[in-house]
Amino acid sequence: MSDITADSIWFRTGEATVFSSEGQGTDAMPEILIGSVKGPAGQAFANLMGQTEGHTRMFAIRACNQQVRPATMIVPKVTIKSAAYVNLFGGPVQSAIADAVLDSVIDGVIPAGLANDLCIVAMVWIAPECATNPDLDRKDLYRTNYEAMKLAISRAMNLSPSIEELIANRHTIVHEMYDPETGESQW
C-alpha cells in the first residue's frame, strides 16, 4: 500500500453487519465513507458538523482528549429520543467505532501516513429498544460495533465486494429483509 495517497482514496464506501448475541438486539451495521479531506468525503464531513434535532453527531474518540485519526464522524441512522440512547451512542458505540478506526491504522488497513489526510463518515445503527432494555449487554454492543466497523473499513479500503463478485452473486444472494421472489422477509 506504499503507493497509496490520499488523492487516490477519494471516495470509498463500505458496510458490514455483525449480529448480536442471542436475544440482545445489539446488531451493528455501519455504513461508511472514507476519503481525502480535500475531496467530496471531506466536504460531506464538514457539512455534518452542524447538529439537527434528534440526530446528534459526534467525533469518534477513544477517551476525553483522544480523538482518533483519521477524523471520524459518527452519525446515527435513527432519531435519538432519550438520554439512555445517547449514553449508548456516546458510550460503547463511540468507543467501539474509535477503537476500530485506530486498530485499522495499527493493522495497516488505513496507511498511518495518511491518517491526517483522510476522514471517515460512519452512519451507525442502535436498535431503539436497546435504550430501554435493563438487561442490555453493553459489551456485546461494543463487540458488534467494533467488529462491523473494522470489516466496513476493510471493505472500503479494499473496494469489496468487487463488481465481479456482485455480478456472480446476483441471483444467488437475497436481501435479508426482503426476498423479491416470495415478497417475504427472511427474518
Residue frames relative to the residue before (quaternion, step in Angstrom):
aa qw qx qy qz dx dy dz
M 1.0000 0.0000 0.0000 0.0000 0.00 0.00 0.00
S 0.3809 0.7647 -0.4617 0.2386 3.60 1.22 0.13
D 0.6854 0.4742 -0.2933 0.4684 3.61 1.14 -0.50
I 0.4959 0.6441 -0.4328 0.3897 3.59 1.25 0.09
T 0.0780 -0.7687 0.6343 0.0261 3.53 -1.01 0.93
A 0.6577 -0.4923 0.3738 0.4305 3.55 -1.25 0.27
D 0.6388 0.5327 -0.3328 0.4443 3.58 1.09 -0.68
S 0.6600 0.4765 -0.3229 0.4828 3.61 1.18 -0.38
I 0.6670 0.3867 -0.2875 0.5683 3.57 1.31 -0.12
W 0.0244 0.8625 -0.5012 0.0662 3.51 0.51 1.25
F 0.7847 -0.1120 0.1620 0.5877 3.56 0.82 -1.05
R 0.1616 0.7846 -0.5762 0.1621 3.56 -0.06 1.29
T 0.1554 -0.7974 0.5801 0.0588 3.53 -0.97 0.89
G 0.0284 0.7827 -0.6215 0.0171 3.52 -1.25 0.49
E 0.0352 -0.7729 0.6327 0.0319 3.51 -1.27 0.43
A 0.0046 0.7795 -0.6264 -0.0003 3.52 -1.28 0.37
T 0.1612 -0.7467 0.6330 0.1251 3.51 -1.29 0.45
V 0.0224 -0.7542 0.6562 -0.0012 3.53 -0.97 0.95
F 0.3317 -0.7806 0.5034 0.1649 3.54 -0.71 1.11
S 0.5489 -0.6454 0.4500 0.2822 3.50 -1.21 0.70
S 0.6193 -0.4693 0.4548 0.4352 3.47 -1.39 0.03
E 0.7271 -0.4599 0.2921 0.4177 3.57 -1.20 0.51
G 0.8795 0.0982 -0.0887 0.4571 3.54 -0.87 1.05
Q 0.5378 0.6622 -0.3986 0.3367 3.61 1.19 0.05
G 0.2643 -0.7766 0.5335 0.2061 3.61 0.96 -0.72
T 0.5026 0.6677 -0.4100 0.3654 3.58 1.21 0.42
D 0.1672 0.7982 -0.5555 0.1623 3.58 1.09 0.67
A 0.1773 -0.7685 0.6066 0.0995 3.55 -1.12 0.72
M 0.0612 0.8039 -0.5872 0.0715 3.56 -0.96 0.86
P 0.0052 0.8266 -0.5621 0.0270 3.57 0.43 1.19
E 0.1421 -0.7169 0.6755 0.0974 3.50 -1.26 0.65
I 0.0502 -0.8560 0.5131 -0.0374 3.56 -0.56 1.15
L 0.1898 -0.7097 0.6656 0.1317 3.47 -1.43 0.40
I 0.0326 -0.7680 0.6396 0.0003 3.58 -0.89 0.98
G 0.2876 0.7623 -0.5542 0.1705 3.55 -0.96 0.82
S 0.7208 -0.4247 0.3425 0.4276 3.49 -1.40 0.07
V 0.5106 -0.6378 0.4822 0.3163 3.55 -1.06 0.76
K 0.6551 0.5206 -0.3024 0.4565 3.60 1.23 -0.39
G 0.7033 0.4790 -0.2520 0.4609 3.58 1.25 -0.28
P 0.7998 -0.2901 0.2040 0.4844 3.57 -1.22 -0.41
A 0.6077 0.5377 -0.3688 0.4534 3.62 1.06 -0.60
G 0.6517 0.5080 -0.3079 0.4716 3.57 0.99 -0.81
Q 0.6317 0.5215 -0.3216 0.4749 3.58 1.05 -0.76
A 0.6467 0.5049 -0.3160 0.4765 3.58 0.95 -0.87
F 0.6282 0.5429 -0.3237 0.4538 3.57 0.97 -0.90
A 0.6839 0.4839 -0.2860 0.4650 3.58 0.82 -0.99
N 0.6497 0.5264 -0.3155 0.4486 3.58 1.00 -0.80
L 0.6626 0.5121 -0.3060 0.4528 3.59 1.15 -0.53
M 0.4573 0.7178 -0.4351 0.2937 3.60 1.23 -0.13
G 0.6390 0.5034 -0.3408 0.4713 3.61 1.10 -0.46
Q 0.3915 -0.7111 0.5350 0.2341 3.55 -1.20 0.50
T 0.1109 -0.7488 0.6466 0.0944 3.53 -1.22 0.57
E 0.6134 -0.5894 0.3752 0.3681 3.55 -0.99 0.80
G 0.8309 0.1994 -0.1802 0.4871 3.53 -0.88 1.04
H 0.7450 0.3167 -0.1968 0.5532 3.59 1.26 -0.15
T 0.0199 -0.8272 0.5591 -0.0527 3.52 0.62 1.22
R 0.1536 -0.7670 0.6188 0.0721 3.54 -0.89 1.00
M 0.0007 -0.8079 0.5893 -0.0072 3.54 -1.08 0.60
F 0.5456 -0.5768 0.4912 0.3583 3.51 -1.30 0.42
A 0.4528 -0.6176 0.5553 0.3241 3.53 -1.26 0.44
I 0.0490 0.7823 -0.6169 0.0710 3.54 -0.65 1.16
R 0.4355 -0.6850 0.5205 0.2650 3.54 -1.14 0.67
A 0.7419 -0.1201 0.1106 0.6503 3.55 1.21 -0.66
C 0.6942 -0.4113 0.3303 0.4897 3.59 -1.21 0.09
N 0.8391 0.1335 -0.1524 0.5048 3.55 -0.96 0.96
Q 0.6623 0.4705 -0.3074 0.4955 3.60 1.19 0.46
Q 0.0541 0.7996 -0.5907 0.0934 3.59 0.58 1.17
V 0.4133 -0.7247 0.4925 0.2478 3.58 -0.91 0.87
R 0.2434 -0.7063 0.6436 0.1662 3.47 -1.42 0.33
P 0.4377 -0.1913 -0.8651 0.1533 1.60 -1.79 1.73
A 0.6029 -0.5411 0.4345 0.3936 3.55 -1.16 0.64
T 0.0725 -0.8112 0.5798 -0.0242 3.55 -0.82 1.06
M 0.1842 -0.7666 0.6107 0.0735 3.53 -0.85 1.08
I 0.1953 -0.7730 0.5965 0.0927 3.56 -0.81 1.06
V 0.0759 -0.7989 0.5962 -0.0232 3.55 -0.77 1.13
P 0.3581 -0.7419 0.5135 0.2401 3.63 -0.68 0.96
K 0.4277 -0.7021 0.5134 0.2461 3.57 -1.11 0.73
V 0.7538 0.2881 -0.1837 0.5613 3.59 1.21 -0.34
T 0.6046 -0.5569 0.4259 0.3781 3.54 -1.25 0.39
I 0.3297 -0.7307 0.5684 0.1854 3.53 -0.88 1.01
K 0.0751 -0.8492 0.5225 -0.0159 3.56 -0.58 1.19
S 0.7956 0.2315 -0.1331 0.5438 3.60 1.20 -0.08
A 0.6092 -0.5420 0.4383 0.3783 3.51 -1.30 0.42
A 0.6065 0.5589 -0.3570 0.4385 3.60 1.07 -0.67
Y 0.6450 0.5011 -0.3151 0.4833 3.58 1.03 -0.77
V 0.6259 0.5291 -0.3301 0.4683 3.59 0.99 -0.82
N 0.6475 0.5272 -0.3177 0.4494 3.59 0.99 -0.82
L 0.6503 0.4814 -0.3184 0.4940 3.61 1.08 -0.61
F 0.6613 0.5166 -0.2935 0.4579 3.56 0.95 -0.95
G 0.7670 0.3506 -0.1745 0.5083 3.58 0.92 -0.95
G 0.6508 0.4811 -0.3164 0.4948 3.58 1.26 0.12
P 0.8490 0.1393 -0.0894 0.5017 3.59 -0.37 -1.20
V 0.6675 0.5003 -0.3253 0.4453 3.60 0.95 -0.75
Q 0.6577 0.4963 -0.3135 0.4721 3.59 0.87 -0.89
S 0.6468 0.5202 -0.3067 0.4658 3.57 0.97 -0.85
A 0.6647 0.5085 -0.3002 0.4577 3.59 0.90 -0.91
I 0.6582 0.5024 -0.3114 0.4663 3.58 0.90 -0.92
A 0.6631 0.5061 -0.3060 0.4589 3.59 0.90 -0.93
D 0.6685 0.4943 -0.3053 0.4642 3.59 0.87 -0.89
A 0.6465 0.5203 -0.3216 0.4560 3.59 1.00 -0.78
V 0.6367 0.5107 -0.3308 0.4737 3.59 1.00 -0.76
L 0.6853 0.4760 -0.2932 0.4667 3.59 0.79 -0.98
D 0.6684 0.4901 -0.3112 0.4650 3.61 0.89 -0.82
S 0.6079 0.5402 -0.3548 0.4612 3.61 1.13 -0.55
V 0.6231 0.4921 -0.3316 0.5095 3.58 1.15 -0.57
I 0.6486 0.5212 -0.3163 0.4557 3.59 0.88 -0.94
D 0.7085 0.4585 -0.2499 0.4747 3.59 1.00 -0.87
G 0.5159 -0.6708 0.3998 0.3521 3.61 1.26 -0.14
V 0.4132 0.6984 -0.4839 0.3278 3.60 1.23 0.15
I 0.7135 0.1986 -0.1375 0.6577 3.54 1.16 -0.74
P 0.4213 -0.7169 0.4839 0.2726 3.63 -0.61 1.04
A 0.4968 -0.6841 0.4503 0.2871 3.58 -0.75 1.07
G 0.6410 0.5494 -0.3233 0.4276 3.59 1.03 -0.71
L 0.7022 0.4294 -0.2586 0.5055 3.58 1.26 -0.28
A 0.3729 0.7808 -0.4537 0.2132 3.59 1.26 -0.05
N 0.7261 0.3998 -0.2516 0.4997 3.62 1.06 -0.58
D 0.6729 0.5011 -0.2848 0.4636 3.58 1.27 -0.20
L 0.6924 0.4126 -0.2566 0.5335 3.57 1.31 -0.14
C 0.0955 -0.7553 0.6393 0.1081 3.54 -1.32 0.28
I 0.2343 -0.7554 0.6002 0.1191 3.52 -1.30 0.47
V 0.1313 -0.7216 0.6729 0.0961 3.52 -1.12 0.80
A 0.0489 -0.8105 0.5834 -0.0185 3.58 -0.69 1.11
M 0.1677 -0.7485 0.6352 0.0897 3.54 -0.66 1.14
V 0.0403 -0.8308 0.5546 -0.0249 3.58 -0.65 1.09
W 0.3133 -0.7427 0.5762 0.1349 3.50 -1.27 0.67
I 0.0457 0.7095 -0.7031 -0.0092 3.50 -1.17 0.75
A 0.4521 -0.6791 0.4999 0.2907 3.57 -0.73 1.01
P 0.5333 -0.6667 0.4110 0.3196 3.62 -0.74 0.98
E 0.6404 0.5426 -0.3380 0.4257 3.61 1.03 -0.68
C 0.5055 0.6422 -0.4311 0.3824 3.61 1.20 -0.28
A 0.6480 0.5532 -0.3170 0.4167 3.58 1.02 -0.79
T 0.7512 0.3626 -0.2087 0.5105 3.58 1.16 -0.51
N 0.5281 0.6326 -0.4092 0.3917 3.59 1.27 0.08
P 0.3046 -0.7870 0.5038 0.1844 3.63 -0.36 1.17
D 0.7109 0.4227 -0.2495 0.5037 3.59 1.23 -0.40
L 0.2733 0.7940 -0.5052 0.1993 3.58 1.22 0.34
D 0.3158 -0.7257 0.5848 0.1781 3.54 -0.97 0.93
R 0.2593 -0.8021 0.5237 0.1234 3.58 -0.11 1.32
K 0.5999 0.5491 -0.3632 0.4546 3.60 1.12 -0.56
D 0.6523 0.4947 -0.3177 0.4785 3.58 1.04 -0.72
L 0.6066 0.5387 -0.3467 0.4708 3.59 1.08 -0.69
Y 0.6321 0.5041 -0.3185 0.4949 3.59 1.02 -0.79
R 0.6703 0.5267 -0.3060 0.4239 3.59 0.78 -1.04
T 0.6993 0.4715 -0.2934 0.4501 3.57 0.73 -1.00
N 0.6834 0.4760 -0.2987 0.4660 3.60 0.93 -0.82
Y 0.6200 0.5295 -0.3408 0.4680 3.60 1.04 -0.71
E 0.7018 0.4700 -0.2787 0.4569 3.59 0.74 -1.04
A 0.6740 0.4922 -0.3007 0.4616 3.58 0.92 -0.87
M 0.6567 0.5010 -0.3275 0.4589 3.61 0.93 -0.79
K 0.6354 0.5121 -0.3400 0.4674 3.61 0.94 -0.80
L 0.6687 0.4939 -0.3011 0.4671 3.58 0.93 -0.85
A 0.6444 0.5152 -0.3234 0.4633 3.61 0.95 -0.82
I 0.6411 0.5086 -0.3243 0.4746 3.61 0.98 -0.81
S 0.6543 0.5096 -0.3166 0.4604 3.58 0.88 -0.90
R 0.6598 0.5022 -0.3095 0.4656 3.57 0.92 -0.87
A 0.6517 0.5077 -0.3236 0.4613 3.60 0.93 -0.82
M 0.7079 0.4692 -0.2707 0.4533 3.57 0.82 -0.98
N 0.7416 0.3802 -0.2132 0.5099 3.60 1.14 -0.59
L 0.4094 -0.7397 0.4444 0.2963 3.57 1.33 0.22
S 0.4012 0.7151 -0.4566 0.3451 3.52 0.95 1.00
P 0.5237 -0.2022 -0.8264 0.0436 1.57 -1.91 1.57
S 0.5298 -0.6185 0.4782 0.3288 3.56 -1.19 0.60
I 0.6246 -0.5272 0.4026 0.4121 3.55 -1.22 0.35
E 0.6061 0.5560 -0.3554 0.4440 3.60 1.10 -0.64
E 0.6552 0.4991 -0.3080 0.4762 3.59 0.98 -0.82
L 0.6481 0.5205 -0.3196 0.4548 3.57 0.96 -0.82
I 0.6576 0.4957 -0.3081 0.4765 3.57 0.96 -0.85
A 0.6610 0.5199 -0.3094 0.4440 3.60 0.90 -0.91
N 0.7589 0.3783 -0.1975 0.4918 3.61 1.03 -0.75
R 0.3188 0.8059 -0.4664 0.1770 3.59 1.26 0.01
H 0.8085 0.2669 -0.1313 0.5078 3.59 0.86 -0.86
T 0.6583 0.5052 -0.3227 0.4553 3.60 1.24 0.21
I 0.7298 0.3375 -0.2158 0.5540 3.58 1.22 -0.31
V 0.0908 -0.7851 0.6110 0.0441 3.57 -0.94 0.93
H 0.6167 -0.5454 0.4272 0.3738 3.53 -1.26 0.50
E 0.5273 -0.6685 0.4277 0.3035 3.58 -0.92 0.91
M 0.7213 0.4391 -0.2470 0.4753 3.57 1.10 -0.62
Y 0.8128 0.0961 -0.0469 0.5726 3.60 1.23 -0.20
D 0.1501 -0.7513 0.6382 0.0752 3.56 -0.93 0.97
P 0.3672 -0.7701 0.4726 0.2210 3.62 -0.43 1.16
E 0.6192 0.5512 -0.3553 0.4320 3.61 1.13 -0.48
T 0.7810 0.3110 -0.1651 0.5158 3.56 0.95 -0.85
G 0.3708 -0.7264 0.4901 0.3077 3.55 1.20 -0.57
E 0.5816 0.6033 -0.3429 0.4244 3.57 1.33 0.14
S 0.5124 -0.5839 0.5275 0.3440 3.50 -1.33 0.35
Q 0.4314 -0.6984 0.5106 0.2557 3.54 -1.07 0.75
W 0.6568 0.5171 -0.3099 0.4530 3.62 1.20 -0.34
